[in-house]
Amino acid sequence: MLPTAAPVPPSPAQSNGRASPFGAASTMGQSVIGTDLTILGDKITIISQNKLQIDGDVRGDINGKQIVIGEDGSVIGTVCAEQIEVRGGVRGAIKAQTVMLHPTSVVEGDIFHQSLSISEGAQFDGRVRRAKDLTEITPNLDVNSYPNAGNQPPQG
């Protein structure tokens, strides 16, 4: 008698009912703002429910679960997430439970955190404050709570 194989649970890439063309090793749950992309706007806010990799330029606020600003990436605005890694540039406030400034980072602005690590070589000009209340550093990921979040037709 042949042994029966145990059922194999679906891979993360297939758990949503759709197979990923890149297999289980894909970057599922990750969004990327590439080096060729610049996002500009008045009062713009980018919201990511998962991991967001920024390799381009963003001039606006960013809220997400996990944000990585790559070596070529830059943000002018407030960055708020549960975890933030900075390898590029930020001009504005950083608010997160965990903040990591890598040796290539250049940050001009205040950092509000629960845990902070600054690598040798990182450039930082601003103030650091450990948050007394987690609500100060919790990102707002509720799209409907923002002004102009509704589906409004263009004015014309």
GUZA-795137 format. One record per residue: residue number from 0; residue in one letter; x, y, z of N, C-alpha, C in turn. Coordinates in nm, 2 decimals, padded with zeros to 4 digits. Example, Ala and Ser with C-alpha at 12.3 -4.5 7.8 and 13.67 -1.06 7.14 Angstrom:
REM residues 2
FITI  num  residu     n_x     n_y     n_z    ca_x    ca_y    ca_z     c_x     c_y     c_z
FITI    0       a   01.32  -00.57   00.78   01.23  -00.45   00.78   01.32  -00.33   00.78
FITI    1       s   01.28  -00.22   00.71   01.37  -00.11   00.71   01.29   00.00   00.79
REM end
This chain:
REM residues 156
FITI  num  residu     n_x     n_y     n_z    ca_x    ca_y    ca_z     c_x     c_y     c_z
FITI    0       m   00.08  -00.12   00.00   00.00   00.00   00.00   00.09   00.12   00.00
FITI    1       l   00.06   00.22  -00.09   00.14   00.34  -00.10   00.09   00.44   00.01
FITI    2       p   00.19   00.51   00.07   00.15   00.61   00.17   00.08   00.73   00.10
FITI    3       t  -00.02   00.78   00.17  -00.09   00.90   00.11  -00.02   01.03   00.16
FITI    4       a  -00.02   01.12   00.07   00.05   01.25   00.10  -00.05   01.34   00.17
FITI    5       a   00.01   01.41   00.27  -00.07   01.50   00.34  -00.11   01.62   00.25
FITI    6       p  -00.23   01.67   00.27  -00.27   01.79   00.18  -00.18   01.90   00.20
FITI    7       v  -00.14   01.97   00.09  -00.05   02.08   00.09  -00.14   02.21   00.10
FITI    8       p  -00.11   02.29   00.21  -00.19   02.42   00.22  -00.15   02.51   00.10
FITI    9       p  -00.24   02.59   00.06  -00.22   02.68  -00.06  -00.10   02.78  -00.02
FITI   10       s  -00.02   02.81  -00.12   00.09   02.90  -00.10   00.03   03.04  -00.08
FITI   11       p   00.10   03.13  -00.02   00.05   03.27   00.00   00.01   03.33  -00.13
FITI   12       a   00.08   03.30  -00.24   00.05   03.36  -00.37  -00.08   03.31  -00.42
FITI   13       q  -00.13   03.19  -00.37  -00.26   03.14  -00.42  -00.37   03.15  -00.32
FITI   14       s  -00.35   03.20  -00.21  -00.45   03.20  -00.10  -00.57   03.29  -00.14
FITI   15       n  -00.55   03.39  -00.23  -00.66   03.47  -00.26  -00.75   03.42  -00.38
FITI   16       g  -00.72   03.29  -00.42  -00.79   03.23  -00.52  -00.73   03.26  -00.66
FITI   17       r  -00.63   03.34  -00.67  -00.57   03.37  -00.80  -00.42   03.33  -00.79
FITI   18       a  -00.38   03.26  -00.89  -00.24   03.22  -00.89  -00.15   03.33  -00.93
FITI   19       s  -00.04   03.35  -00.87   00.06   03.46  -00.90   00.14   03.41  -01.02
FITI   20       p   00.17   03.49  -01.12   00.25   03.45  -01.23   00.40   03.44  -01.18
FITI   21       f   00.43   03.49  -01.07   00.57   03.48  -01.02   00.59   03.38  -00.91
FITI   22       g   00.48   03.30  -00.88   00.50   03.19  -00.78   00.49   03.24  -00.64
FITI   23       a   00.52   03.15  -00.55   00.52   03.19  -00.40   00.62   03.29  -00.36
FITI   24       a   00.73   03.31  -00.44   00.83   03.40  -00.40   00.81   03.54  -00.45
FITI   25       s   00.68   03.57  -00.50   00.65   03.70  -00.55   00.65   03.80  -00.43
FITI   26       t   00.64   03.93  -00.47   00.64   04.04  -00.37   00.49   04.07  -00.33
FITI   27       m   00.41   03.96  -00.31   00.27   03.98  -00.27   00.26   04.07  -00.15
FITI   28       g   00.17   04.16  -00.15   00.15   04.25  -00.04   00.25   04.36  -00.04
FITI   29       q   00.32   04.38  -00.14   00.42   04.49  -00.15   00.39   04.58  -00.27
FITI   30       s   00.39   04.71  -00.25   00.38   04.81  -00.35   00.51   04.88  -00.37
FITI   31       v   00.54   04.92  -00.49   00.67   04.99  -00.52   00.64   05.12  -00.60
FITI   32       i   00.70   05.23  -00.55   00.71   05.35  -00.62   00.85   05.35  -00.68
FITI   33       g   00.86   05.33  -00.81   00.99   05.31  -00.88   01.07   05.44  -00.90
FITI   34       t   01.19   05.42  -00.94   01.29   05.53  -00.95   01.24   05.62  -01.06
FITI   35       d   01.16   05.58  -01.15   01.11   05.66  -01.26   00.98   05.74  -01.23
FITI   36       l   00.94   05.73  -01.11   00.81   05.78  -01.07   00.82   05.90  -00.97
FITI   37       t   00.76   06.01  -01.00   00.75   06.12  -00.91   00.60   06.15  -00.88
FITI   38       i   00.57   06.16  -00.75   00.43   06.19  -00.72   00.43   06.33  -00.65
FITI   39       l   00.35   06.42  -00.71   00.34   06.56  -00.66   00.19   06.59  -00.64
FITI   40       g   00.16   06.67  -00.54   00.02   06.71  -00.52   00.01   06.79  -00.40
FITI   41       d  -00.10   06.87  -00.40  -00.14   06.95  -00.29  -00.22   06.87  -00.20
FITI   42       k  -00.18   06.86  -00.08  -00.25   06.78   00.03  -00.27   06.63  -00.01
FITI   43       i  -00.17   06.57  -00.08  -00.18   06.43  -00.12  -00.14   06.34   00.00
FITI   44       t  -00.21   06.23   00.01  -00.18   06.13   00.11  -00.18   05.99   00.04
FITI   45       i  -00.07   05.92   00.06  -00.06   05.78   00.00  -00.08   05.69   00.12
FITI   46       i  -00.17   05.59   00.10  -00.20   05.49   00.20  -00.17   05.35   00.15
FITI   47       s  -00.09   05.27   00.23  -00.06   05.14   00.19  -00.10   05.04   00.30
FITI   48       q  -00.18   04.94   00.27  -00.22   04.85   00.37  -00.11   04.74   00.41
FITI   49       n  -00.01   04.74   00.33   00.10   04.64   00.35   00.23   04.71   00.34
FITI   50       k   00.33   04.65   00.28   00.46   04.71   00.26   00.47   04.80   00.14
FITI   51       l   00.53   04.91   00.16   00.55   05.01   00.05   00.70   05.04   00.04
FITI   52       q   00.75   05.01  -00.08   00.89   05.04  -00.11   00.89   05.17  -00.19
FITI   53       i   00.96   05.27  -00.15   00.97   05.40  -00.22   01.11   05.42  -00.28
FITI   54       d   01.12   05.41  -00.41   01.25   05.43  -00.48   01.25   05.56  -00.56
FITI   55       g   01.13   05.62  -00.58   01.11   05.74  -00.65   01.10   05.86  -00.55
FITI   56       d   01.03   05.97  -00.60   01.02   06.09  -00.52   00.87   06.11  -00.49
FITI   57       v   00.84   06.14  -00.37   00.70   06.16  -00.32   00.70   06.30  -00.25
FITI   58       r   00.61   06.38  -00.29   00.59   06.51  -00.22   00.45   06.50  -00.17
FITI   59       g   00.43   06.45  -00.05   00.30   06.43   00.02   00.32   06.34   00.14
FITI   60       d   00.22   06.32   00.21   00.22   06.23   00.33   00.20   06.09   00.29
FITI   61       i   00.26   06.00   00.37   00.25   05.86   00.35   00.21   05.79   00.48
FITI   62       n   00.11   05.70   00.47   00.07   05.62   00.58   00.07   05.47   00.54
FITI   63       g   00.12   05.38   00.62   00.13   05.24   00.58   00.16   05.15   00.70
FITI   64       k   00.16   05.02   00.67   00.20   04.93   00.77   00.35   04.93   00.78
FITI   65       q   00.42   04.91   00.67   00.57   04.90   00.67   00.61   04.98   00.55
FITI   66       i   00.70   05.08   00.57   00.75   05.17   00.46   00.90   05.16   00.46
FITI   67       v   00.95   05.14   00.34   01.10   05.13   00.32   01.13   05.24   00.21
FITI   68       i   01.21   05.34   00.25   01.25   05.44   00.16   01.39   05.40   00.11
FITI   69       g   01.40   05.36  -00.02   01.52   05.31  -00.08   01.63   05.42  -00.09
FITI   70       e   01.75   05.38  -00.13   01.86   05.47  -00.14   01.83   05.58  -00.24
FITI   71       d   01.76   05.55  -00.35   01.72   05.65  -00.45   01.59   05.72  -00.42
FITI   72       g   01.52   05.68  -00.31   01.39   05.74  -00.28   01.40   05.86  -00.19
FITI   73       s   01.30   05.95  -00.21   01.29   06.07  -00.12   01.15   06.10  -00.10
FITI   74       v   01.12   06.15   00.02   00.99   06.19   00.06   01.00   06.33   00.12
FITI   75       i   00.91   06.42   00.08   00.89   06.55   00.14   00.75   06.55   00.20
FITI   76       g   00.74   06.53   00.33   00.61   06.52   00.39   00.62   06.43   00.52
FITI   77       t   00.51   06.40   00.58   00.51   06.32   00.70   00.50   06.17   00.66
FITI   78       v   00.58   06.09   00.72   00.58   05.94   00.70   00.54   05.88   00.83
FITI   79       c   00.43   05.80   00.82   00.37   05.73   00.94   00.35   05.59   00.91
FITI   80       a   00.40   05.50   00.99   00.38   05.36   00.97   00.41   05.28   01.10
FITI   81       e   00.38   05.15   01.10   00.42   05.07   01.22   00.57   05.06   01.22
FITI   82       q   00.63   05.04   01.10   00.77   05.02   01.09   00.82   05.10   00.97
FITI   83       i   00.93   05.18   00.99   00.99   05.26   00.88   01.14   05.24   00.87
FITI   84       e   01.19   05.21   00.75   01.33   05.20   00.73   01.36   05.31   00.63
FITI   85       v   01.47   05.39   00.66   01.51   05.49   00.57   01.65   05.47   00.52
FITI   86       r   01.66   05.45   00.39   01.79   05.44   00.32   01.82   05.56   00.24
FITI   87       g   01.72   05.64   00.20   01.72   05.75   00.12   01.70   05.88   00.20
FITI   88       g   01.62   05.97   00.14   01.60   06.10   00.21   01.45   06.12   00.25
FITI   89       v   01.44   06.19   00.37   01.31   06.23   00.42   01.32   06.38   00.47
FITI   90       r   01.23   06.47   00.42   01.23   06.60   00.48   01.08   06.61   00.53
FITI   91       g   01.07   06.59   00.67   00.94   06.60   00.73   00.94   06.50   00.85
FITI   92       a   00.83   06.50   00.92   00.82   06.41   01.04   00.81   06.27   01.01
FITI   93       i   00.87   06.19   01.09   00.87   06.04   01.08   00.80   05.99   01.21
FITI   94       k   00.69   05.91   01.20   00.62   05.86   01.31   00.60   05.71   01.30
FITI   95       a   00.66   05.63   01.39   00.65   05.49   01.38   00.68   05.42   01.51
FITI   96       q   00.63   05.30   01.53   00.67   05.22   01.64   00.82   05.19   01.63
FITI   97       t   00.87   05.15   01.51   01.01   05.12   01.49   01.06   05.20   01.38
FITI   98       v   01.17   05.27   01.40   01.24   05.35   01.30   01.38   05.31   01.29
FITI   99       m   01.42   05.28   01.16   01.56   05.25   01.14   01.62   05.34   01.04
FITI  100       l   01.73   05.41   01.07   01.80   05.50   00.98   01.93   05.43   00.94
FITI  101       h   01.94   05.39   00.81   02.06   05.32   00.76   02.17   05.42   00.72
FITI  102       p   02.29   05.37   00.70   02.40   05.46   00.68   02.39   05.56   00.56
FITI  103       t   02.30   05.53   00.46   02.28   05.61   00.35   02.17   05.71   00.37
FITI  104       s   02.10   05.71   00.48   01.99   05.80   00.50   02.02   05.94   00.53
FITI  105       v   01.94   06.03   00.49   01.95   06.17   00.51   01.81   06.22   00.56
FITI  106       v   01.79   06.26   00.69   01.66   06.29   00.74   01.67   06.43   00.80
FITI  107       e   01.57   06.52   00.76   01.56   06.65   00.81   01.42   06.66   00.87
FITI  108       g   01.40   06.64   01.00   01.27   06.65   01.06   01.27   06.57   01.19
FITI  109       d   01.16   06.58   01.26   01.15   06.52   01.39   01.11   06.37   01.37
FITI  110       i   01.15   06.29   01.47   01.12   06.15   01.47   01.04   06.12   01.60
FITI  111       f   00.92   06.06   01.59   00.84   06.02   01.70   00.84   05.86   01.69
FITI  112       h   00.88   05.79   01.80   00.90   05.65   01.79   00.88   05.58   01.92
FITI  113       q   00.88   05.45   01.92   00.89   05.36   02.04   01.03   05.30   02.04
FITI  114       s   01.08   05.27   01.92   01.21   05.21   01.91   01.29   05.28   01.79
FITI  115       l   01.41   05.32   01.81   01.49   05.39   01.71   01.63   05.34   01.70
FITI  116       s   01.67   05.31   01.58   01.81   05.28   01.56   01.87   05.37   01.45
FITI  117       i   01.99   05.43   01.48   02.05   05.51   01.38   02.19   05.45   01.35
FITI  118       s   02.21   05.41   01.23   02.34   05.35   01.19   02.45   05.46   01.17
FITI  119       e   02.57   05.42   01.20   02.68   05.51   01.17   02.68   05.55   01.03
FITI  120       g   02.70   05.68   01.00   02.69   05.73   00.87   02.56   05.80   00.83
FITI  121       a   02.46   05.76   00.90   02.33   05.83   00.88   02.33   05.97   00.91
FITI  122       q   02.27   06.06   00.83   02.26   06.20   00.86   02.12   06.23   00.91
FITI  123       f   02.12   06.30   01.02   01.99   06.33   01.09   01.99   06.47   01.15
FITI  124       d   01.90   06.55   01.11   01.89   06.69   01.17   01.74   06.71   01.21
FITI  125       g   01.72   06.70   01.34   01.59   06.72   01.40   01.58   06.68   01.54
FITI  126       r   01.46   06.66   01.59   01.45   06.62   01.73   01.39   06.48   01.73
FITI  127       v   01.42   06.41   01.84   01.37   06.27   01.86   01.29   06.27   01.99
FITI  128       r   01.17   06.21   01.98   01.09   06.20   02.10   01.02   06.06   02.10
FITI  129       r   01.04   05.99   02.21   00.97   05.87   02.23   00.82   05.89   02.26
FITI  130       a   00.73   05.83   02.18   00.59   05.86   02.20   00.54   05.80   02.33
FITI  131       k   00.46   05.89   02.40   00.41   05.84   02.53   00.28   05.76   02.51
FITI  132       d   00.21   05.78   02.40   00.09   05.72   02.37   00.10   05.66   02.22
FITI  133       l   00.07   05.53   02.20   00.08   05.47   02.07  -00.01   05.54   01.97
FITI  134       t  -00.12   05.61   02.01  -00.20   05.67   01.91  -00.13   05.79   01.84
FITI  135       e  -00.03   05.84   01.90   00.05   05.95   01.84   00.12   05.90   01.71
FITI  136       i   00.16   05.77   01.71   00.24   05.71   01.60   00.17   05.60   01.53
FITI  137       t   00.04   05.58   01.55  -00.03   05.48   01.47  -00.08   05.54   01.34
FITI  138       p  -00.04   05.47   01.23  -00.08   05.52   01.10  -00.23   05.51   01.08
FITI  139       n  -00.29   05.61   01.01  -00.43   05.61   00.98  -00.45   05.54   00.84
FITI  140       l  -00.49   05.41   00.84  -00.51   05.34   00.72  -00.65   05.33   00.67
FITI  141       d  -00.74   05.41   00.73  -00.88   05.41   00.69  -00.90   05.52   00.58
FITI  142       v  -00.91   05.47   00.46  -00.92   05.56   00.35  -01.04   05.66   00.36
FITI  143       n  -01.15   05.60   00.41  -01.27   05.68   00.42  -01.27   05.79   00.52
FITI  144       s  -01.17   05.79   00.61  -01.16   05.90   00.71  -01.09   06.02   00.66
FITI  145       y  -01.04   06.02   00.54  -00.97   06.14   00.49  -01.07   06.22   00.41
FITI  146       p  -01.05   06.36   00.41  -01.13   06.44   00.33  -01.11   06.41   00.18
FITI  147       n  -01.22   06.43   00.10  -01.21   06.40  -00.04  -01.19   06.25  -00.07
FITI  148       a  -01.22   06.16   00.02  -01.20   06.02  -00.01  -01.31   05.96  -00.08
FITI  149       g  -01.43   06.03  -00.08  -01.54   05.98  -00.15  -01.53   05.98  -00.30
FITI  150       n  -01.61   05.91  -00.37  -01.60   05.91  -00.52  -01.68   06.03  -00.57
FITI  151       q  -01.61   06.14  -00.59  -01.67   06.26  -00.64  -01.64   06.28  -00.78
FITI  152       p  -01.74   06.32  -00.86  -01.71   06.34  -01.00  -01.62   06.47  -01.02
FITI  153       p  -01.54   06.48  -01.12  -01.46   06.60  -01.14  -01.55   06.72  -01.17
FITI  154       q  -01.51   06.83  -01.11  -01.58   06.95  -01.13  -01.55   07.01  -01.27
FITI  155       g  -01.64   07.06  -01.33  -01.61   07.12  -01.46  -01.71   07.20  -01.52
REM end
